[in-house]
Amino acid sequence: MSANVYTIESLLVGKTYHSKTLKGEIISAEKADVWYGTDTESYRVQVRPHYSAPLNLKDTYRYLAVRTND
């Protein structure tokens, strides 16, 4: 029996990012070296706002933390 193995980056891509100033789809994610606390990893994500044209002229980047321990 085999299992599918996913990375955090691949799980973030395609998800909706929502903050006070931005709502859009995460287009890419890469691990970042920003400290948010223990049991977390940080990622720099590229977000395409829902209101933007098909071109990536309005894409923006955000940092987010992912908890790695339950």
N, C-alpha and C positions, 0 to 999 in steps of 0.2 A: 504494500500500500504506500502510495506517495502522497505528499502534501504540497499544496501550492505555497510558495514562500514569497512574501511581500516585503517591500521596504516601506519605511514611513513616507519617504518621498513619493513613491508610487501611490500610496493610499491618500495623500493630500491632493494630488493632481485630480482635477475634476470636481472637487468639493467647493461649496460656496463659502466665501470669506465675507464676514459681516462685522463692521465696526460702526462707530458713530458717524464716520465720514465717508465710508466706502462699503459698497456691496457689489460683489462680483465673483467670478469663477477663478479658482487657482489654476494657472496655466503651467507653472513649473515650480519646483521646490528643490532647494539644496541646503545641506547642513551648514549652519553658521556657528561662529564662535562668539556667541553672546550668552552671558550667564543670567538666567532667570531664577535660579534656585536649585535646591537639591532635587534629585529624581526628575529632572527635565532635560530635554534637548531643545536647542533652538534651530529654527529653519528660516531661511530667507525665501519668501514666496513671491512669485510674479502673479499679480491679480489683474484680470481684465474686467473692468466695470460692466455691468449689465447694460448700461445705456450707451456704450461705446460702439463705434462703427466696426466692421469686420477687421479693419487694419488695426495693428497693435499700437496706434499712436497714443492712446490713452492708458496703456498698461502702466501699472505702478508696482512698487515693491513694498512689502511689509515684512516685519520679523514677527514670528510667533513661537510660542513655547509649546512643547508636547510633553505631557507627563509620561514617564517611562516605567513607573512603578505604581501598582494599585494599592 
